Amino acid sequence: MKPIGRSWRQVRSLLPGRADLAAIRRQPRRDLLAGLTVAVVALPLALGFGVASGMGAEAGLATAIVAGAVAAVFGGSNLQVSGPTGAMTVVLVPITAQYGATGVLTVGLLAGLLLVALAFARAGRYMRYVPAPVVEGFTFGIACVIGLQQIPNALGVPKPEADQILLATWHAMRGFVGAPNWAPAGITVGVAAVMLLGARWKPAIPFSILAVIAATIVTEALELDAQTIGALPAGLPAPSLGFLDPDTLTALLAPALAVATLAALESLLSASVADGMTVEQRHDPDRELFGQGLANIAAPLFGGVPATGAIARTAVNVRSGASSRLAALTHAAILALIVLAAAPLVSRVPLAALAGVLIATAIRMVEVGSLKAMARATRSDAVVLVLTAAATVALDLVYAVIIGLIVAGTLALRAVAKDARLDQVDVTPDLPDAHGEAEHKLLTEHIVAYRIDGPLFFAAAHRFLLELADVADVSVVILRMSKVTTIDASGALILKDAIEKLEGRGITVYVSGIRDGHHRPLQALGVLTRLDNAGRVLPTTPDAIKAARDMLQTNGAIPTQPQP
């Protein structure tokens, strides 16, 4: 019964509770207004990201409505707004090209199941260990890719058949030069300029929707040669699993893992940003993964693409005064009303206008001051940031994060290894029962003590072996290990090798001050078995010095002092 009870408590901790309902009742008017503001901002983004993913504007709207509502109810943040995002779009483009629409829907469903599994595994807390330079480089790279992806629509040319974003951009520009069409380019620049300048002038006004409406009116009035979104369904399709093909599940597991990883990373990052913008709000990372998992399970049933927490929309939500998940629910409901009532109008929006919205969004994603500060912090941070950003543009987002983590981890290990030291220390202050300067001199000539400071692990331990190999003209070496912070198998084996080399040269080795937590690897690898049996593993350095002195006196290396 205990495992069942524990499992139920784990499930219950991931479900909505009374506190959520109480928060909704606290300031409903502010939440409703915030939800309206976010919906106005989210509409062009949902349309644009749907088109950019290759699944169409209706898929972006379905995602914003379905995933936005489900994540709002079950997510771990009161302020998070979920839906299609630029980062996810970057991942989906090659999946759409290779597997088609059914593949994207299947990937979304599988990613949702993986996110739910991560929530039950309590993996949310581990996302906080992603280094800041990786996040900054990742964000900058995503912004570059989003902007580059819009070049074909911005120039009014067909999307080039190229997997690599830089190559596709080059082909699009060549196509424009061969047959220039200035109307889409003008629309894109105009919409982006209105958004960027308007945000500086009046940040509270939703210039994105105003710019899109104006671009649509101008295109219609002047009969400009600009491709539009096209017909949209007046409502959401009935939920269906008709896209699911069991034969493709194995092939789609790797893309699903990439999508789930990105969804987890971006959603938890967005929730953390929301926490930082408020005083009393704190998200539950495991519950956030659970909510995003359910959202990504639900969205494909209605033809939606995979979703994540959206940093830009979440920030708008917070700045608009939202205090509970009612705001995100309102945003989803308003988008649903727009689909039902205004689908014919939305279908006439030029694709170039959406390209302008996304280019402006990409520009606003880049925090120049933050990038400069990160690049100036340390050389290692600058390297990680640049490599992550470059990998994001040249490879894909998951590889970029993996490369960033590997490089950051390697540089961090290098820094930690540099802090590890092997210092020769004076044994005189620790001599027990010494009988004068003569004995002091004799003992210090025969005994040398080394204090190991810091970690004794694979990245640093080889230095100790090299330094200990230079020890000469002494009878006893005492290794003081009370300052060792951690020890792994590599460090233990290198320590064993160093001891054996010293003993091979006729030097007696004593070890002192081993911490309780360090006995296990040393015992498991037989590092101190022989020394322990010989009584040369002592709890303190004075004990080790006394034992060494007694051994030297017994061997006649130093004279026995008469008792006083």
Phi, psi and omega in degrees: 000329182296314177301321179296315179296320179294319179297319179295321178296324178295315178296316183298326181292342180265355183261158177301148182230185182297327181298325178295316180295320179296321180294323179297324182283348189290306182222067186297325183296314179298321180293321179296317178294320178296318179297321177297316180298316181295321180299319179297320178289322187285332186303304180295328179293318179297317178297314183294316181290329175296316178294316183297329181287344183092358182264349178099158182299324181297328178292321177296318178294317179300320179295313181299323183283304187288305181295323179299319180288314183295315180294327178296322181283314189257352183290172184263004180238138177286344189245353184291137173243124185249158179165193177291142182227163179297319180299316180292325178300320179301320180287325187284333184304308179293330177294317178299317182295324185272321188246351179080184183298318181296325178295320179296316180297319179295318178300318178299316179297313179297320179297321177299317178297320178295321178295320176297318178297320177297323179296316179291333178278001180057044183273352185301324184292339183283342181292341181289348183271002176290122184297149181300320178298328177295316180296316181295315179296321178299313181296316179296318178297318178299316180301318178297316182294318178301314180298316181294325180296337184273354184301315179302312179294325180292329181262357178070033179244156177299150180292123183294150176274083179213134181284327184271129189297322180293320178293319178298320178297318180297316179296321179297318180293323177294321178297323179292318180297323180290326180215079186292138174230105190279345182297307179300320180298317179296319179297314181299311181297318181297313180297315180297318180296316178300317181295314185289315180289321180296323179296328177285326184280305181225086184301334184283344182274131180283079184293340180297311181290324179296319180293320179294317178298315180296319180296322179293317180296315180297317180299316180292316185293319184266359180052050181289152179276084182219129180291140180254174181300317182097180187300138176240147175290141180275067180137171179277147176289161176293141180300139184205148172253020183298339181284344189284124177237108183304333183289340183262355187300316182298316181293334184266000181295318180296311175300323179296321177296320178297316180295317180296319179298314180295318180298318179295312182298310184291321181293316180289327175295316179297317179297323178293322177298317178298319177300318182292340180272356181233178181255313189261351185273135174219131183270158175260110187296322180290319177293327177296317176298320180297314180296318178293326177297313178296322179297320180281341171285321184284319187302315181298332179298335180252014179084016182270157178273166176303146185237161173216174169294135185256115186297315183296312181292325177296319179297319176298319180300314181294314182294338180276000175097013180296145178229352180212176181287356175299327181295314179294323176296318178298318178302317180293319181295319180294320176298323178296320178296322179297318179298318182290322189258336189231022181303317179299323179290317181297326183296342183267004180290131178292141176297329179296327178294319177294325176299320177296319178300314183288324177295317177297321178298318179297318179297318181288343177289335185275115176265097185299317181299318179295319178297316180297315181297318181294320181293330181273346186301296176214162178297324180296317178298319179296319180297314181297316181299311184294316181296319180295315179297316181295319179293326178297319181283318187275329184248248172212174191293319182293315176299323180297315179295318180297314179298316179300317180294318180296313180295316180298318179295319180296316180293324177294318177297321178297318179295318179295319181298325178295331181284340180288136185224153171236105187248133172282132184237156180285126180276347186302316181297338183258007181291120179275136174056040180289153186236038174123174186294327182298313180291323177305312183296316180297316182293318181290338174284332184260336186242132173233137181244137177239131176257123177268116180253134175094199185279141174249085185221181192303328185279346186232340192295328184298333178297324180296318180299317180295319181289319179293333179294340181274355181293131181212162173059036172227161179262329186226137171242126177253123177261112181267117188245015182290340181262005177289125184273326178204157179214134178242185185298319180297316179297320179296317181293322179292323175298318178299317179297318180297318179297316181296323179293319178296315180293328177295338177263011177083015179263128178278134184247131171242149179234137181224154169071030179291130179288156183302316184289350184262354181293325188298307180295327180292320179288320183298326182261007176065030184292318188246012185302310183293319179295320180296318179295332180271002179074028182251018172246107188245153182289328183229162179294317176303322177297320180294319179295319178298315179296320179294319179297316179299319179295318180294323178292321178296322180280352180082010180292327174228150182289150176282130181279138177292146178291141181291000000 
